[in-house]
Amino acid sequence: MTDTHSPPPPGRKRGSGVKTVYDLLRNEILDLKLAPGSPIDEVQLAERFQMSRTPIREALVRLAGEGLIETLPNRSTMVSNIDFLNLSPFFDALVLMYRVTTRLAAQNHRLEDLPIIRRHHLDYAASVEARDVLVMITTNATFHAAIAEAGRNPYFTGLFQRLLDEGRRILRLYYRSYDEQFPQHFVEEHAQLIAAIEARDVEGADRLGKAHAEQIVAQVQKLFSRNGGLDITL
């Protein structure tokens, strides 16, 4: 059995093991490499990462705090299922955050924010061109997170980042429905968002953010045969 109190191997900083396990498992869950409902075994993870079970447990606690894994009554651990029956509240929050963060970016951005946003836009465009679904999802989230950062409200930024992360598993399923005919118009819409932000067109940014989010939601709802009201007045 692995020593639960063994020191970190030479060259590894204390605490880095937790981050390594957390980052890798989190990405595997969000990218559906670990399917919803998959069992999580501490012993197997300790063997896989060649470390004690203590950092494994700490990483799992962080993942549980984000709702990505859950412990069952029999104390076994599994990857959380996607709650398809309750997507409407998630969609409402997602659309609202698209609008608020884009609006605030138009109002509060600094000149140094724009090159960062444009760089992430180009990364997303390249991923669409390359038909790389996992990179598309990641770069899309990074692009919108950069817009949120430009809005200068850390509370909105944190909430939006969590919503984008939670949506990665849904988007992974969603992109599969395209059969490699990926949405080039999203690239064009991102460019329009940047233009509105740069022009400090607050109302235009709000309108574009809302339209961009609602069409994504509508297509996801169509995929899962769901409906919901998304018209939220600011």
C-alpha positions as CSV (number, residue, x, y, z in Angstrom):
1,M,0.0,0.0,0.0
2,T,1.2,3.5,-0.8
3,D,2.5,5.5,2.2
4,T,-0.1,8.2,2.7
5,H,2.4,10.4,4.5
6,S,5.4,10.0,2.3
7,P,7.3,13.2,1.3
8,P,7.0,14.5,-2.3
9,P,9.6,12.9,-4.7
10,P,12.8,14.9,-5.3
11,G,12.2,17.8,-7.6
12,R,8.5,18.1,-6.8
13,K,7.4,21.0,-4.7
14,R,5.1,20.2,-1.8
15,G,1.5,20.8,-3.0
16,S,2.4,20.5,-6.6
17,G,1.1,16.9,-6.6
18,V,-2.4,18.1,-5.7
19,K,-2.4,20.6,-8.6
20,T,-1.1,18.0,-11.0
21,V,-3.9,15.5,-10.1
22,Y,-6.6,18.2,-10.0
23,D,-5.7,19.8,-13.4
24,L,-5.4,16.5,-15.2
25,L,-8.6,14.9,-13.8
26,R,-10.5,18.1,-14.2
27,N,-9.6,18.3,-17.9
28,E,-10.4,14.6,-18.4
29,I,-13.8,15.1,-16.8
30,L,-14.7,18.2,-18.7
31,D,-13.5,16.8,-22.0
32,L,-15.5,13.6,-21.3
33,K,-12.4,11.4,-21.3
34,L,-13.8,10.3,-18.0
35,A,-17.5,9.7,-18.7
36,P,-20.3,10.8,-16.4
37,G,-20.9,8.1,-13.8
38,S,-17.4,6.7,-14.1
39,P,-16.0,5.4,-10.8
40,I,-13.0,7.2,-9.2
41,D,-10.6,5.0,-7.3
42,E,-8.1,6.6,-5.0
43,V,-5.7,3.6,-5.0
44,Q,-5.7,3.4,-8.8
45,L,-5.0,7.1,-9.0
46,A,-2.2,6.9,-6.5
47,E,-0.6,4.2,-8.6
48,R,-1.2,6.1,-11.8
49,F,0.4,9.3,-10.5
50,Q,3.0,7.5,-8.4
51,M,2.2,9.6,-5.3
52,S,0.5,9.1,-2.0
53,R,-3.2,9.1,-1.5
54,T,-3.1,12.4,0.5
55,P,-2.7,14.7,-2.5
56,I,-5.2,12.5,-4.4
57,R,-7.8,13.1,-1.7
58,E,-7.1,16.8,-1.7
59,A,-7.5,17.0,-5.4
60,L,-10.8,15.1,-5.2
61,V,-12.1,17.4,-2.6
62,R,-11.5,20.4,-4.9
63,L,-13.2,18.6,-7.8
64,A,-16.2,17.7,-5.5
65,G,-16.4,21.4,-4.5
66,E,-16.8,22.2,-8.2
67,G,-19.5,19.6,-8.6
68,L,-17.5,17.5,-11.0
69,I,-17.3,14.4,-8.8
70,E,-19.6,13.1,-6.0
71,T,-19.4,10.6,-3.2
72,L,-22.3,8.1,-3.0
73,P,-23.9,6.9,0.3
74,N,-21.7,3.7,0.1
75,R,-18.7,6.1,0.1
76,S,-17.7,5.2,-3.4
77,T,-16.7,8.2,-5.7
78,M,-17.8,8.8,-9.2
79,V,-17.8,11.5,-11.9
80,S,-20.9,13.6,-11.6
81,N,-23.6,13.0,-14.1
82,I,-24.8,15.8,-16.4
83,D,-28.2,17.0,-15.2
84,F,-30.0,17.3,-18.5
85,L,-33.4,17.7,-16.8
86,N,-32.3,21.0,-15.2
87,L,-30.4,22.8,-17.9
88,S,-32.8,25.8,-18.1
89,P,-31.4,27.5,-14.9
90,F,-27.9,26.9,-16.2
91,F,-28.8,28.4,-19.6
92,D,-30.4,31.5,-18.0
93,A,-27.3,32.2,-16.0
94,L,-25.0,31.6,-19.0
95,V,-26.9,34.0,-21.2
96,L,-27.0,36.6,-18.5
97,M,-23.2,36.3,-18.0
98,Y,-22.5,36.6,-21.7
99,R,-24.5,39.8,-21.8
100,V,-23.1,41.3,-18.5
101,T,-19.4,40.5,-19.2
102,T,-19.5,41.8,-22.8
103,R,-21.4,44.9,-21.7
104,L,-18.9,45.7,-19.0
105,A,-15.9,45.0,-21.3
106,A,-17.3,47.7,-23.7
107,Q,-17.6,50.0,-20.7
108,N,-14.5,49.3,-18.7
109,H,-11.8,47.8,-20.9
110,R,-8.3,49.2,-21.1
111,L,-6.2,49.4,-24.2
112,E,-4.0,46.6,-23.1
113,D,-7.0,44.2,-22.9
114,L,-7.8,44.3,-26.6
115,P,-4.6,42.5,-27.9
116,I,-5.2,39.8,-25.4
117,I,-8.8,39.3,-26.5
118,R,-7.8,39.4,-30.2
119,R,-5.1,36.8,-29.6
120,H,-7.6,34.4,-28.0
121,H,-10.0,35.1,-30.9
122,L,-7.3,34.1,-33.4
123,D,-6.6,30.9,-31.4
124,Y,-10.3,30.0,-31.6
125,A,-10.4,30.7,-35.3
126,A,-7.4,28.5,-35.8
127,S,-9.0,25.6,-33.9
128,V,-12.1,25.9,-36.0
129,E,-10.0,25.8,-39.1
130,A,-8.1,22.7,-37.7
131,R,-11.4,21.0,-36.7
132,D,-10.0,20.4,-33.3
133,V,-13.1,20.1,-31.0
134,L,-11.2,20.1,-27.7
135,V,-9.2,23.1,-28.5
136,M,-12.3,24.9,-29.9
137,I,-14.0,24.4,-26.5
138,T,-11.0,25.5,-24.6
139,T,-10.1,28.6,-26.7
140,N,-13.8,29.7,-26.8
141,A,-13.9,29.7,-23.0
142,T,-10.5,31.5,-22.8
143,F,-11.8,34.1,-25.3
144,H,-14.9,34.9,-23.3
145,A,-13.0,34.8,-20.0
146,A,-10.7,37.4,-21.4
147,I,-13.7,39.6,-22.2
148,A,-15.0,39.1,-18.7
149,E,-11.5,40.1,-17.3
150,A,-11.7,43.3,-19.3
151,G,-15.0,44.1,-17.6
152,R,-13.2,44.6,-14.3
153,N,-15.7,42.8,-12.0
154,P,-14.0,39.8,-10.5
155,Y,-17.3,38.4,-9.1
156,F,-18.8,38.2,-12.6
157,T,-15.5,36.9,-14.0
158,G,-15.4,34.0,-11.4
159,L,-19.1,33.1,-12.0
160,F,-18.7,33.2,-15.8
161,Q,-15.6,31.1,-15.7
162,R,-17.4,28.4,-13.6
163,L,-20.3,28.4,-16.0
164,L,-18.0,28.1,-19.0
165,D,-16.3,25.2,-17.3
166,E,-19.5,23.5,-16.4
167,G,-20.7,23.9,-20.0
168,R,-17.6,22.2,-21.5
169,R,-19.1,18.7,-21.2
170,I,-22.3,19.9,-22.8
171,L,-20.4,21.6,-25.6
172,R,-18.4,18.4,-26.1
173,L,-21.6,16.6,-26.9
174,Y,-22.9,19.5,-28.9
175,Y,-19.9,19.7,-31.2
176,R,-20.2,16.0,-31.9
177,S,-23.5,16.7,-33.6
178,Y,-21.9,18.9,-36.3
179,D,-20.2,15.9,-37.9
180,E,-17.1,18.0,-38.4
181,Q,-19.0,20.9,-40.1
182,F,-18.0,23.3,-37.5
183,P,-19.7,26.7,-37.0
184,Q,-17.6,29.3,-38.8
185,H,-20.2,32.0,-38.0
186,F,-19.1,31.8,-34.3
187,V,-15.7,33.2,-35.5
188,E,-17.4,36.0,-37.2
189,E,-19.6,36.8,-34.2
190,H,-16.5,36.9,-32.0
191,A,-15.1,39.5,-34.3
192,Q,-18.3,41.5,-34.0
193,L,-18.1,41.3,-30.2
194,I,-14.5,42.6,-30.3
195,A,-15.5,45.5,-32.6
196,A,-18.3,46.6,-30.2
197,I,-16.1,46.3,-27.2
198,E,-13.3,48.4,-28.9
199,A,-15.9,51.0,-29.9
200,R,-17.2,51.1,-26.3
201,D,-20.7,50.4,-27.7
202,V,-22.2,49.2,-24.5
203,E,-25.7,48.6,-25.8
204,G,-24.4,47.0,-29.0
205,A,-22.1,44.7,-27.0
206,D,-25.0,43.7,-24.8
207,R,-27.2,42.9,-27.8
208,L,-24.5,41.0,-29.6
209,G,-23.6,39.0,-26.4
210,K,-27.2,38.1,-25.9
211,A,-27.7,37.0,-29.5
212,H,-24.5,35.0,-29.5
213,A,-25.3,33.2,-26.3
214,E,-29.0,32.5,-27.1
215,Q,-28.2,30.9,-30.5
216,I,-25.8,28.6,-28.8
217,V,-28.3,27.7,-26.2
218,A,-31.1,27.3,-28.8
219,Q,-28.9,24.8,-30.7
220,V,-28.0,22.9,-27.5
221,Q,-31.7,22.8,-26.5
222,K,-32.6,21.5,-30.0
223,L,-29.9,18.8,-29.6
224,F,-31.4,17.7,-26.3
225,S,-35.0,18.6,-27.2
226,R,-35.4,21.2,-24.4
227,N,-37.0,24.6,-24.3
228,G,-36.7,27.5,-21.8
229,G,-37.3,31.2,-21.4
230,L,-34.1,33.2,-21.8
231,D,-35.3,36.8,-22.0
232,I,-33.9,38.6,-19.0
233,T,-34.2,42.3,-18.7
234,L,-31.2,44.2,-17.3
